[in-house]
């Protein structure tokens, strides 16, 4: 759904929850006429990757020959990137990308001549997604590549220069991503907190402390510590540097029982960001 006001646009794209709330996938359209792709919008990466018809594991690959606006590069810039889920290899090309209603130009956001990665090998694509759309900062992207949100921001079409997420674990309440604003029906606006980004590669924020059951782990409070935390929409995992993970495992154990009854007895984990505590119950971590 797309809404307009006098200042700009807000695009709300419904996300389909997959694999037990481990993935959130929405629609994106590439080429002319528009070809529909199922995309993972990933704040943990910056490059946009779209599966070509040489990738056989996806449902909707991009047929470059069917697009009148596709531009093949004169010299291919080959890139090989490893994700946690696998490998992507390909080169960068240009075409028009759209978010919103593909049949109504007045109700869509369009980026003409957008540079994206055309994947020829794509083991990183899950079989339910055809594209991984990086949403991190331009400094994290390959040279000459403008990440998706940055391209939307530069277009001047957004109401606000923000993107927001609502990730639901209720099958009756869809998840969503919004470009250009936020949906106040999903939260109490009085409780909205703003945190400065301290590392403009990822959306990294200053992490004051990590607590288990309300007790500090000490990882971020010791002398010389400089912890940051980055929300990553492209993964369901909570990660930390190997050194600290080893320390964490020694203190709390490498594994725990996973039955519903066992979960009830486990403590919550709390991230303290700029003095604000965000707690997750055990079944969330």
N, C-alpha and C positions, 0 to 999 in steps of 0.2 A: 504494500500500500504506500502511496506517496501523497504527501500533503504539501500545499504551497501557502506562503503568506507573503507579505510585502517585502520581506528581507531575503528570502531564499527558500530553499526546499529542504524537506526532511523525507528521507526514504526509509521506510520500515520494511525489512525483508524477513519473512517468517523463516525460521530455521527448523529443520526436521531433526529430531533427536534420534540418534542411532546407537546401536551396540550398548544398551544399558546406560545411557547418559554419558558415554565416552566420546561421542562425536556429535557436532552440530553442523548441519549442511543446508545451504541455501542455493537459490538459483542465480545464475549469472549468464549474460548473453554476449556472444562474441561474433563479429563478422556482419556482413550485409548480403542477404537477409540474416537476421539474428539466429544464431544456433544456441540452443539451451544447453548449459552445463550445470552439473551439480558441484558446488564449490565449498571447500573448507576455507573460511576466512581466518587467517592465522596471524595473531599478533606477535608470535615468536619468530617470524621470518619476514623478509622484506620483498623478495622476488616473487613475481606472479608466475605460476607454472600451469600450463594448460596441456592436456594430453592430446597429442596428434593421433592420426589414425594408425600410426605404427605401434601405439600402446594398446595391447589387446585385452588388458585386464579391466578396462573401464567400460561403462555403459554408453556414454555419449562422448566420443572423441571429436575433435575439431577437424572438419574437412576444409582445408585451406583453399582447395580448388573451387569450392562452392561459394566463396565469399568474394564479392567484387571490390571490397576495400582492403583486402589482405595485401601486405607488402612484404615480399621475400627480401631478406638482406642481400646486398651485393657480395658481402663477405661475411660468412657465418662466424659469430662469436660463441664458440662452444663452451659450455659450462657443465661441470659434474658436481653435484651437491648431494651430501648424505644427510638424511633426516633420521629421526629415531625409528621410523617405520620402514626405511629402505632408501633406495637411490633414485635420483632423477638426473638424467643427462639430456641435454638439448641445446638449442641456440635461440637467439632473440630475434623476433620479428615484430611487425606492427599491424594493428587492425583496430577497428572500433569496438569498444566494450560498453555494455549497458547494464544498469541496475534499475529495476522497476518493471513497469508494464512494457513488454517489447513491442506491442501493437499500437501504442499510443505515445507519440513523441512528446506530448505535453505532460505525460505522467511517468517520466523516466529520467534518470541521470545518464548522460552519454559522455564518453571520453573518446574523441576521434584520434586516430593514428597513435594509439597507445602501444608502448613497447612492452612485450611480455615474453616469457620463456615458453617456447614450443618444445614439449618433451618428446623425445624419440625413444627413450627408455624410462620407464616410470614404475619401478617396484614400490616406490613410496606412496603411490596412490592406492587407497583402499578401494575395494571393488564397488563401493557405494559412492565414490566421489571421482570427478573427472578433472578437477582443478584444485590447486592449493594457492590461495591468493594471499601473499604476504602483506601484512598491515603495519609492519614496524617502520622505523625511520629511514629516510633516504640514505643516510650514512652506512646503513647495514646492507644496502642493495648493491648489485653489480653496477659498475660504471655505466652511466647513461640510462639506467632503469629508474623510473619513478614509481614507487609503490602505490597501490590502488588508492588508499585514503589520501595520500599526499597529492595524487593527481586530481581527485575530487576537490580537495582544498584549494588547489591552485586554479581550478576552474571558476571559482567565485560563485558557484551555484548553491552552496550549502547555507542554510540558515545560521548554523553555528559550526565552528571548526572543531567539531568533536564527533566521535563515534561511541555508541553505547551498546551494552549487551544485557539481555535478560535470558539466563540459561535456566530452564525449568526442569525439575525432576518429576513433574506431575504430567502424566500422559494426556490429561484433559486440558492442559494449559500450554500452548505452544511457546517455544523459545523464539527470540527475535534479535536481530541486530538493527540498529538505526544509525544512518548516516546523517549528520547535521543537527542532532538533538538527542533528546531522551524521552522516554515514555513515562510520564508522571503517574500513570495508572498502576505502574509496577512497583513503586516504592514511595516512601514518605519523603517529600522534597525537603522537609525540615531536617532530615537526618543525612542529607547529602554531604559528603566530605570531599575536599579537594586536596591532592597531594602533589608536590612538585616532582617532575621527572628529573632524575639526577644523572641519567645516562641515556643520551639520545641515540641509542642503537635499538635496544628494546624499550618498552615503556617501564623503565626501572625506577623504583622509589626507594628511599632510605628506609632500611629495616632496623628498628631499634632493638628488637628482642624476639626470640621464639620461645614460647612457653608450652610445657606439657602439663596438663592438669593444673594450670595456674602457676607453675613453678618454672623459673627461667632455666633454659638449658645452658646458659652462659656463653653460647657460641658468638653472640653479637654484643655482649656487654663487657667482655674482657678487654684489657688494654690493647690498643692497636687495631681492634676489629673495625671493619668498614663494610658492613653488610648492606646489600640491596636485595630487592625482591621484584620480580617481573611477572605480572599476570600473562599467561600464555593460553590463548583460546584454541591453539592447535593440539593440545595434549590434555589428557586427564590426570597426568602424574604430577606429584609434588617432588621436586628435585632439589639437591643441594650439592656443593662441591664434595668430591670424594673424601677429602680429609675430614670434613665435618660429618659426612654420612657414616664413616667408620666410627667416629666418636659417638654419634647418635646411636648406632647399632650396639656398641659396647654398653651404653647406658640403659637403653630401652629394649634391646633385643632385635635380631634381624627379621624375625617373623612373629606373628601373633595368630591365635585361632580366629577363624573367619565366620563362625556361625552367628546368627542374629543374637543369641543369648550372650555370646562372648563380647560382641560389640558393645552391649549395654554397660559392660564393666570397664571399658577402656576409657582413658581420659581424653579430653578434647585438646586440640592443638590451637595455639593462639599466635597470630602474627601481630606484632606491634609496629605500626607504621606511623611515623611522626606523632607518636604518643597516643594514637587511636588503636584500640584492640579489636581485632577481627578473629573470632573464634569459630572453629570447625569441629562438629561432633565427630566421633571416631568413624562412623560409617561414611564420612566424606573424605577421610584421609587414610 
